[in-house]
Amino acid sequence: MHKSKGDGDVLSRCKLQLSTAVIADALDSFGLHNQVLRPGLVALDTSQILCGFARVGLYMPIYHDDEDVRVYEQEIALVDSLLPGEVAVLVCHGNLRISPWGELLSERSTHLGAAGCLTDGCVRDSPQIRNLGFPVYAAGTNPSDTKYRGKMMMSDVPGEIGGVSVSRGDLIFGDPDGIVIVPSDFVDRVVKNALVKVSAENTVRNEIRAGEALADVFERHKIL
């Protein structure tokens, strides 16, 4: 799991200087060609960048509730344990019947300094979450609670979301173009590579704006 004293700085630099496109290119340069989530998981507020380290929760469908189900037990424990800069990644296996995330979980997560939520389920209380300014990326909105419909069964274990594997400590980054996941062992290298590419792209952009032909600029920098 990627954790260091510089994590906060890494996240700040990513949010301020990087994009999913340049991170995806950096991932490709390390042979990591399947780190972009399938289209369909989008931001409640497209002005909000999702950037933080994954905490994973796995859900399964349920069809009843009683005193033994304790439907919220694992969910509450995960949210209450979020650290600054962490993203709750709620893997619902595409189950759109449930909204495992809402306003009150966003309030608690904001208080803890968490960085956002990513789920392939739905969310509810979307106007309140937007007003709170908490980054949430999801498959849609649905007012239905998880009670009677779904329960988090395990947390801090590997999962898969949007066709991409995810584990605790992986870097989650989302913007209007989509979402990428950087495996924890590659975070430092990928971020460094992406920052270098951003600098080079700035040079390329300036040369194009100065009137140079795209073919000449590409031949010189090999960047497109």
HULIN-V683571 format. One line per field, one symbol per residue. ss: DSSP state (H for helix, E for strand, C for the rest). phi: phi as a letter, one per 30 degrees, with the letter a starting at -180 (. if undefined). burial: b if it has 16 or more other ideal C-beta (glycine too) atoms within 10 Angstrom, else e. Layout:
BEGIN
ss->???
phi->???
burial->???
END
This chain:
BEGIN
ss->CCCCCCHHHHHHHHHHHCCHHHHHHHHHHCCCCCCECCCCCEECCCCCCEEEEEEEEEEEECCCCCCCCCCCHHHHHHHHCCCCCEEEEEECCCCCCCEEECHHHHHHHHHHCCCEEEECCEECCHHHHHHHCCCEEECCECCCCCCCCEEEEEECCCEEECCEEECCCCEEEEECCEEEEECHHHHHHHHHHHHHHHHHHHHHHHHHHCCCCHHHHHHHHCCC
phi->.daadceddeddddddccbddddddddedciccbccdeekcbddbddcdcalcdbcbccbdbbabadddhdcedddddddcdceiccdcccchidcdbcdbaddddddddedidclbbbcccbbidddddddicdbcadlcaddddeibabdcbbhbdbbbhibdbbejddcbbbedlbbbceedceddddddddddedddddeedddddjddeddddddchbb
burial->ebeeeebeebbebbbeebbbbbbbbbbeeeebeebbbeeebebbeeebbbbbbbbbbbbeebeeeeeeeebbebbeebbeebeebbbbbbbbeebeebbbbbbebbeebeeeebbbbbbbbbbbbbeebbebebbbbbbeebeebbeebbbbeebbeebebbebebbbbbbbbbbeebbbbbbbebbeebbebbbebeeebeebeebeeeeeeeeebeeeeeee
END
